[in-house]
Amino acid sequence: MEVDVSQPNDRNYQLKLIYNDEDLRKPRHDEIMHWLDAKLRDPAFTEAHVISPRFRSAFDHYVDDVVEVDGEAIKPDRPGYQYLCEEARRAHPAPARGARTLKPEEGEPPIRRHSWVKNVWEQPLQSTGYGGRKQVVGFLDLAASFNADAKLVRVHHRRFAAKNAPNGYGQSFELLEETAEWTRWEETLQVGFEVKSEISSVGELMRQLQLYRTTESIHQYRRIIVVAPAHPDAENVLRSHGFGFIASPDKASGLST
């Protein structure tokens, strides 16, 4: 059989990448995987190592204005709704947007909430190969999903009464009520983990992770975190390149905690 060497052999490329992780066959690798799988279900662990417990910058203001005419709220589909809202806001400017505009009595944003959803072992990472075919480049050892607050929003509810102006021209707007509350916008947050029983070469690890960054499916993960025995040099390099690091317990301390 003749082989056209000018065409990429996707199958050989995949086999070379997928099966080159000898660490996967080591019992120690499985021990760390089971330890990590259990730890990711513990909110205290994930707050400390995976998800930041506060969202101080990712929040916003939203103003919810209601205008009443003769005691009845104007609905958005009623003619003149947009005009009345704009006139009411002109007469009573809405609170400014941004974190620094919060008044002391409004307090800081609430604690960010999150909850574990599921873990998936050996999650494939794919890219589009020659001819538009999907090809597996590698695997994340574990992919974890969480429900988390994407944004904390300070909502200002304001209620106005529209009245005819005394001079007979236009309308005046009376602010009847103003309240505020924190609301949460939630999202599904995915985090990928690469587990190593030992790091014998920082360069080899970085090459693997940088290769994973070129895949199309890697973009669904908010963070990629390496889990391995303590290795200060590797941790410094990983963090400087935007990856996380979690030190796994050593054999003496056990992996069941």
Salt bridges, closest charged atoms under 4 A:
ASP10 OD2 - ARG133 NH2 3.15
ASP21 OD1 - LYS196 NZ 3.75
GLU22 OE1 - ARG25 NH1 3.12
ASP23 OD1 - LYS26 NZ 3.80
GLU31 OE1 - ARG28 NH1 3.34
ASP37 OD1 - ARG41 NH2 2.55
ASP60 OD2 - ARG97 NH2 2.71
ASP64 OD2 - HIS157 ND1 3.05
ASP65 OD2 - ARG89 NE 2.70
ASP65 OD1 - ARG158 NE 2.82
GLU68 OE2 - ARG159 NH1 3.11
GLU87 OE2 - ARG90 NH1 2.29
GLU106 OE2 - ARG154 NE 3.71
GLU106 OE2 - HIS156 NE2 3.93
GLU108 OE1 - ARG56 NH1 2.94
ASP141 OD1 - HIS29 NE2 3.38
ASP149 OD2 - ARG184 NH1 2.49
GLU174 OE1 - LYS163 NZ 2.96
GLU177 OE1 - ARG159 NE 3.33
GLU181 OE2 - HIS157 NE2 2.85
GLU186 OE2 - ARG113 NH2 3.72
GLU187 OE2 - ARG222 NH2 2.96
GLU194 OE2 - LYS196 NZ 3.45
GLU198 OE2 - LYS26 NZ 3.25
GLU216 OE1 - LYS134 NZ 2.74
GLU235 OE2 - ARG239 NE 3.07
